Amino acid sequence: MTCGEGCWIESDAAIQRPAQDLHRHISAWWLFRPRIRNVSNGLVRDFRAGRLVPVLSDVTAAEVQNAPEAVRNLHQELLTMVDSVLAITQETLSLVAAYEARKILPAKYESDMRHIALATMAEVASLVSWNFKHIVRPEKIRLFNQVNVELGYKALSILSPREVTTYEGS
């Protein structure tokens, strides 16, 4: 699967929709938190119905290893919907190092920066995340995109699942 025309997800699965790329992180908690469960379940329904197509990365796989069984099972299901898993490369690590040099996030949040770097390099239209502390924040988005553009990458749109989920079937 290519991400050039429309795909991507964050803990990090990417989702593809015609003409729109999205990247969404699948972490253990987003499926079960009562206030966001309906939106999260809507996102999963969109994947299952083919309205959105997940794109997963090595970062996602690492993050779900110690997650509850239901999350690991969902990750396994999502893997059946993708052609490939995005791998961390030296280019990914170089972009993460550029983010770290600008002190956009502390180094201990390197996995968040890896999600952003992978989505940027895959040229997805949007990274989708519930992480309002480190990712879905206008000032952070601006800083990440400054680095992206300075290094020759395209700017990355970052959205919350509420902005992406179609809510069909709910």
Backbone bond lengths (Angstrom), bond angles and torsions (degrees), N, CA, C in turn:
res aa  C-N    CA-C-N  psi(-1)  N-CA   C-N-CA  omega(-1)  CA-C   N-CA-C  phi
1 M - - - 1.455 - - 1.515 108.82 -
2 T 1.307 115.82 135.38 1.457 118.81 175.44 1.510 108.97 -101.89
3 C 1.307 115.57 152.55 1.461 120.16 -177.82 1.514 111.58 -103.01
4 G 1.317 118.79 -0.53 1.447 121.54 -174.87 1.514 114.11 -63.77
5 E 1.332 118.38 -35.02 1.450 120.45 -177.33 1.518 113.16 -96.29
6 G 1.297 118.64 -18.23 1.446 117.78 177.58 1.497 115.18 160.25
7 C 1.307 119.75 87.82 1.455 120.18 173.35 1.517 114.72 -160.94
8 W 1.293 118.15 160.74 1.482 127.44 162.96 1.528 119.81 143.36
9 I 1.682 123.90 153.43 1.513 131.74 169.05 1.539 115.96 -136.69
10 E 1.999 127.46 161.12 1.492 130.66 170.31 1.526 111.82 -113.39
11 S 1.619 151.17 173.15 1.430 143.17 -44.52 1.455 95.26 -17.96
12 D 1.502 114.52 -35.78 1.437 129.81 143.08 1.484 114.70 153.95
13 A 1.159 118.72 83.83 1.438 120.52 165.42 1.503 103.81 -113.93
14 A 1.256 119.05 150.66 1.446 121.20 178.17 1.504 108.19 -107.40
15 I 1.287 117.89 153.05 1.446 120.06 179.26 1.510 110.72 -127.30
16 Q 1.287 115.78 142.22 1.453 120.66 -179.05 1.514 109.95 -115.59
17 R 1.279 114.11 134.08 1.442 122.65 175.52 1.515 104.45 -133.53
18 P 1.319 120.02 147.97 1.460 119.40 -179.42 1.522 111.10 -50.89
19 A 1.320 115.86 127.21 1.460 124.48 176.73 1.523 114.22 61.63
20 Q 1.307 118.40 15.10 1.466 119.27 176.45 1.515 109.61 -146.46
21 D 1.345 116.36 125.06 1.455 121.78 -179.75 1.517 109.45 -98.25
22 L 1.313 115.55 141.94 1.460 120.67 -179.35 1.517 109.87 -141.47
23 H 1.301 116.89 144.38 1.462 121.24 177.50 1.528 107.81 -126.27
24 R 1.321 118.79 125.43 1.465 122.43 -175.01 1.522 111.68 -130.92
25 H 1.270 118.36 128.05 1.461 126.23 -178.69 1.535 109.09 -82.62
26 I 1.302 117.58 125.36 1.458 120.87 179.04 1.521 108.13 -100.60
27 S 1.284 117.12 101.81 1.451 118.79 177.47 1.522 108.96 -107.97
28 A 1.309 115.15 166.33 1.461 120.38 -173.99 1.516 112.28 -61.13
29 W 1.303 118.76 -34.96 1.458 119.72 -170.55 1.510 114.74 -84.36
30 W 1.302 120.95 -24.32 1.458 119.03 -171.20 1.514 113.88 -68.37
31 L 1.303 117.63 -20.45 1.465 119.21 178.95 1.525 112.97 -76.37
32 F 1.318 117.07 -24.06 1.447 119.94 -166.88 1.519 115.15 -114.64
33 R 1.301 118.60 -10.93 1.460 119.78 -179.05 1.521 109.19 -70.47
34 P 1.322 118.37 125.06 1.470 121.17 -173.27 1.530 114.11 -55.61
35 R 1.314 117.65 -41.10 1.471 119.29 -175.44 1.524 112.72 -69.77
36 I 1.312 118.12 -23.19 1.459 120.09 -177.55 1.527 113.00 -116.28
37 R 1.315 116.72 -0.67 1.467 120.75 -176.97 1.521 112.22 -56.35
38 N 1.343 118.80 -43.94 1.465 120.45 -177.62 1.519 111.81 -62.09
39 V 1.321 116.61 -42.42 1.464 119.89 179.19 1.525 109.90 -68.21
40 S 1.327 117.33 -44.06 1.463 121.17 179.34 1.523 110.76 -61.43
41 N 1.329 116.21 -44.36 1.460 119.37 177.99 1.525 111.36 -65.34
42 G 1.331 116.86 -34.25 1.463 120.73 175.72 1.514 111.21 -63.55
43 L 1.321 116.97 -39.49 1.453 121.46 177.73 1.530 110.25 -62.30
44 V 1.321 116.38 -44.28 1.463 120.62 178.09 1.533 110.03 -63.77
45 R 1.347 117.88 -41.88 1.475 120.40 176.76 1.525 110.67 -59.44
46 D 1.333 116.26 -39.87 1.471 119.90 178.14 1.521 111.10 -63.03
47 F 1.335 117.72 -38.72 1.464 120.62 176.18 1.527 109.98 -62.59
48 R 1.323 115.75 -50.23 1.464 120.66 -175.79 1.524 112.13 -63.72
49 A 1.322 117.15 -32.72 1.462 121.41 -179.98 1.526 112.44 -84.35
50 G 1.320 116.74 -6.27 1.462 119.69 -179.89 1.516 114.29 82.02
51 R 1.327 117.37 6.92 1.471 119.58 176.81 1.519 110.76 -72.90
52 L 1.326 116.29 -29.69 1.455 123.89 175.24 1.528 106.75 -131.69
53 V 1.318 116.87 142.91 1.458 121.06 -178.14 1.524 108.66 -117.85
54 P 1.330 118.02 123.29 1.467 119.03 -179.19 1.523 112.06 -71.82
55 V 1.317 115.24 146.24 1.460 123.70 169.97 1.518 105.33 -127.51
56 L 1.301 117.20 122.10 1.455 121.56 -172.84 1.527 111.08 -109.52
57 S 1.342 114.85 160.67 1.460 120.11 -179.42 1.521 110.45 -130.73
58 D 1.330 114.49 170.08 1.464 120.58 173.81 1.529 111.11 -59.11
59 V 1.326 116.35 -32.15 1.469 120.60 -179.51 1.523 109.38 -64.59
60 T 1.318 117.08 -44.09 1.457 121.43 179.23 1.524 110.67 -60.53
61 A 1.318 115.17 -46.32 1.464 119.64 -178.76 1.528 111.00 -58.83
62 A 1.315 116.59 -42.59 1.466 120.17 179.58 1.525 111.28 -65.59
63 E 1.322 116.62 -38.56 1.469 120.49 -176.90 1.516 113.15 -69.97
64 V 1.320 118.14 -30.44 1.467 119.11 -177.34 1.529 113.00 -88.90
65 Q 1.313 118.20 -5.58 1.474 120.57 -178.72 1.518 112.85 -55.08
66 N 1.322 117.69 -39.84 1.464 120.99 -178.23 1.523 112.66 -105.34
67 A 1.304 116.74 14.48 1.460 122.03 -179.95 1.530 109.96 -77.91
68 P 1.339 116.31 165.34 1.469 119.32 175.16 1.534 110.80 -57.49
69 E 1.317 115.40 155.59 1.464 121.09 -176.51 1.525 112.42 -55.13
70 A 1.317 118.12 -39.67 1.470 120.86 -179.60 1.524 111.50 -60.65
71 V 1.323 117.61 -37.57 1.464 121.45 179.16 1.530 109.89 -71.10
72 R 1.334 116.52 -42.60 1.469 119.42 177.60 1.529 110.41 -62.02
73 N 1.325 116.71 -38.67 1.461 120.23 178.18 1.520 111.23 -65.61
74 L 1.322 116.97 -41.06 1.462 120.18 176.98 1.524 110.45 -63.01
75 H 1.318 117.03 -42.80 1.462 120.36 178.04 1.525 110.08 -58.95
76 Q 1.329 117.25 -43.24 1.470 120.71 178.21 1.528 110.42 -61.88
77 E 1.323 116.77 -40.73 1.468 120.20 177.72 1.524 110.75 -63.11
78 L 1.328 116.94 -44.07 1.461 120.81 179.72 1.524 111.53 -63.10
79 L 1.318 116.77 -34.38 1.464 120.02 178.01 1.527 111.79 -59.90
80 T 1.332 116.87 -29.38 1.468 119.57 179.00 1.526 111.80 -73.47
81 M 1.331 117.10 -11.95 1.465 121.78 -177.90 1.523 112.96 -97.79
82 V 1.321 118.26 -0.66 1.462 120.68 -175.47 1.522 110.96 -118.66
83 D 1.327 114.60 155.00 1.461 120.21 177.73 1.519 112.29 -85.09
84 S 1.325 115.99 -29.87 1.462 119.70 -178.32 1.523 109.55 -156.58
85 V 1.320 114.50 166.64 1.461 122.33 177.97 1.528 106.72 -112.99
86 L 1.324 117.07 129.71 1.456 120.43 -179.84 1.517 109.88 -69.72
87 A 1.308 115.83 130.59 1.459 121.61 -177.60 1.529 110.70 -101.04
88 I 1.302 114.61 148.70 1.461 120.61 174.23 1.523 107.54 -75.93
89 T 1.320 115.48 128.86 1.458 121.57 -179.43 1.528 109.31 -119.91
90 Q 1.306 115.94 176.33 1.460 119.85 175.11 1.520 110.33 -62.05
91 E 1.324 117.02 -35.36 1.465 120.67 177.28 1.529 110.74 -62.93
92 T 1.332 116.38 -40.15 1.466 120.84 176.48 1.518 110.21 -60.04
93 L 1.319 115.91 -47.91 1.463 120.66 -178.15 1.530 111.67 -65.28
94 S 1.323 117.10 -33.01 1.471 120.30 177.07 1.519 110.85 -67.00
95 L 1.320 116.61 -40.76 1.461 120.00 178.24 1.532 110.10 -66.89
96 V 1.314 117.31 -41.32 1.471 121.17 175.90 1.535 109.88 -60.10
97 A 1.321 116.97 -42.05 1.472 120.70 178.96 1.527 110.70 -62.01
98 A 1.320 116.93 -36.24 1.467 120.21 177.44 1.528 110.41 -66.11
99 Y 1.332 117.17 -40.24 1.471 120.40 175.93 1.535 109.93 -62.19
100 E 1.336 115.75 -44.16 1.463 120.38 -179.52 1.530 111.30 -63.53
101 A 1.346 116.82 -39.86 1.465 120.72 -179.91 1.528 111.31 -61.74
102 R 1.334 115.99 -31.99 1.460 120.81 177.77 1.528 112.40 -84.23
103 K 1.336 115.97 -3.53 1.465 121.97 179.38 1.539 112.33 57.46
104 I 1.333 114.80 38.66 1.465 119.42 177.63 1.523 109.43 -65.44
105 L 1.324 115.81 -42.87 1.465 122.91 174.25 1.519 107.92 -135.92
106 P 1.317 118.03 152.87 1.466 119.93 173.62 1.537 110.08 -62.97
107 A 1.310 116.67 151.55 1.467 122.38 -177.50 1.523 112.90 -55.67
108 K 1.339 117.49 -27.91 1.470 119.11 -178.36 1.532 112.32 -66.72
109 Y 1.338 117.65 -11.84 1.468 122.06 176.70 1.525 111.06 -103.80
110 E 1.335 114.63 34.29 1.462 119.63 -178.17 1.526 112.42 -59.09
111 S 1.317 118.68 -35.16 1.473 119.10 -179.09 1.528 111.02 -63.91
112 D 1.331 118.11 -35.57 1.464 120.39 175.38 1.525 110.24 -62.49
113 M 1.328 115.75 -42.00 1.466 119.56 179.18 1.522 111.30 -68.35
114 R 1.316 117.38 -32.84 1.475 120.14 176.74 1.527 110.56 -65.37
115 H 1.319 116.67 -40.49 1.465 119.26 176.40 1.523 110.34 -57.84
116 I 1.311 115.98 -46.89 1.467 120.98 -177.84 1.524 110.23 -65.75
117 A 1.325 117.45 -42.98 1.465 120.92 179.59 1.528 111.13 -62.34
118 L 1.336 117.01 -45.48 1.470 120.04 179.65 1.529 111.39 -62.50
119 A 1.326 117.02 -43.20 1.466 120.47 178.89 1.524 110.47 -64.37
120 T 1.321 116.74 -40.32 1.465 121.27 178.67 1.516 110.69 -63.01
121 M 1.324 116.57 -49.37 1.460 121.00 -177.49 1.524 111.97 -66.07
122 A 1.316 117.16 -30.42 1.464 120.89 177.82 1.528 111.27 -79.69
123 E 1.327 116.28 -4.54 1.470 123.37 179.73 1.522 112.72 57.75
124 V 1.317 115.51 42.00 1.452 119.06 175.25 1.521 109.03 -74.74
125 A 1.300 116.07 156.23 1.461 119.87 -179.33 1.520 110.92 -76.22
126 S 1.338 117.31 -36.83 1.462 120.32 -177.01 1.512 111.98 -148.02
127 L 1.318 115.96 138.90 1.449 122.67 168.60 1.522 105.70 -95.94
128 V 1.332 116.38 131.92 1.457 121.07 -177.22 1.518 108.89 -111.59
129 S 1.329 116.72 126.25 1.463 120.02 -174.26 1.518 111.89 -149.52
130 W 1.337 114.57 149.29 1.463 121.30 170.22 1.521 110.45 -89.66
131 N 1.310 118.52 -1.94 1.458 121.98 -174.07 1.532 110.28 -81.81
132 F 1.332 115.15 86.67 1.464 120.74 -178.59 1.532 112.00 -79.82
133 K 1.307 117.92 -13.09 1.461 120.43 179.92 1.526 111.84 -79.35
134 H 1.341 117.00 -41.66 1.458 120.18 -173.54 1.518 115.23 -116.48
135 I 1.315 118.80 -18.54 1.462 119.35 -171.46 1.525 112.61 -120.39
136 V 1.321 118.35 -56.23 1.473 121.67 -174.19 1.533 108.45 -87.76
137 R 1.315 115.49 70.10 1.467 123.15 179.59 1.524 107.16 -141.65
138 P 1.310 117.69 125.08 1.470 119.77 -175.99 1.526 114.69 -50.80
139 E 1.334 117.56 -41.05 1.470 118.73 -178.26 1.523 111.53 -69.34
140 K 1.329 118.12 -34.74 1.468 121.17 177.49 1.527 110.50 -71.68
141 I 1.324 116.34 -41.98 1.468 120.51 178.68 1.525 109.46 -58.65
142 R 1.333 116.95 -44.78 1.467 121.01 179.57 1.525 110.71 -60.85
143 L 1.327 117.66 -44.22 1.464 121.10 -179.20 1.529 112.24 -66.25
144 F 1.332 117.23 -44.36 1.466 119.80 176.89 1.527 109.98 -59.52
145 N 1.325 116.73 -44.23 1.457 119.77 -177.70 1.524 112.96 -70.06
146 Q 1.319 118.37 -29.97 1.468 119.96 173.34 1.521 109.83 -58.16
147 V 1.319 116.29 -48.22 1.462 120.72 179.03 1.526 110.06 -63.68
148 N 1.325 116.85 -46.47 1.470 120.39 -179.08 1.525 111.39 -54.65
149 V 1.313 116.23 -50.88 1.467 120.72 -176.39 1.532 110.80 -67.55
150 E 1.325 117.06 -42.06 1.474 120.30 178.24 1.522 111.68 -59.14
151 L 1.325 117.45 -32.20 1.460 121.53 -178.82 1.532 112.73 -93.37
152 G 1.329 116.58 7.40 1.467 120.23 175.04 1.506 116.13 91.47
153 Y 1.314 117.67 8.47 1.463 121.18 176.79 1.522 109.13 -93.59
154 K 1.311 115.54 165.04 1.463 120.93 174.84 1.529 109.58 -79.21
155 A 1.318 115.95 154.56 1.463 120.89 173.59 1.523 108.53 -66.48
156 L 1.306 116.11 148.68 1.461 123.20 -177.41 1.517 109.90 -112.85
157 S 1.316 116.48 126.75 1.459 121.32 172.46 1.521 107.80 -79.23
158 I 1.330 116.38 136.76 1.465 120.94 178.20 1.521 107.76 -124.92
159 L 1.332 116.16 124.64 1.463 122.92 -174.94 1.518 111.09 -128.72
160 S 1.326 115.77 163.12 1.463 120.35 171.43 1.528 108.35 -90.89
161 P 1.328 118.22 159.87 1.459 120.62 177.19 1.532 113.23 -57.32
162 R 1.328 117.45 -29.91 1.471 119.95 178.64 1.525 111.46 -59.07
163 E 1.322 116.28 -30.44 1.456 121.08 -177.77 1.524 112.38 -84.14
164 V 1.329 117.71 -9.49 1.455 122.08 -173.30 1.521 112.65 -112.92
165 T 1.319 117.20 -40.00 1.447 121.93 -175.35 1.516 110.73 -59.83
166 T 1.329 116.73 136.35 1.464 119.94 -179.06 1.527 112.92 -80.90
167 Y 1.332 116.83 -19.29 1.473 123.11 -178.43 1.525 112.15 66.46
168 E 1.336 117.85 11.27 1.470 120.48 176.57 1.516 108.82 -71.83
169 G 1.295 116.65 141.74 1.446 121.44 178.44 1.528 114.39 78.58
170 S 1.346 116.74 10.23 1.465 117.63 -179.21 1.507 111.40 -103.01
